Amino acid sequence: MSLKVYMFYRKTTCKVKKFIDDELGVSPIVATVLIILVTVILAVLVSDGLKAWVNELFTRFRTNSGNIK
């Protein structure tokens, strides 16, 4: 192995190790953005099913309320 390749390998591994060791965690801003993003995605996914459920519930209520005197 040539000296240049070995030095490149050493520098790269040192930089990667330094990056991994210095990483303390996710900043609060990034965590907040991720929480908001997940919440919005879940709301969009649930909203369609929720609309259908509410419509079905009101349809049942309207059809069955005709029998009440």
Protein Blocks (a to p, Z undefined) as FASTA:
>chain_A
ZZklmmmmmmmmmmmmmmmmmpnbdcfklmmmmmmmmmmmmmmmmmmmmmmmmmmmmmmm
mmmmmmpZZ
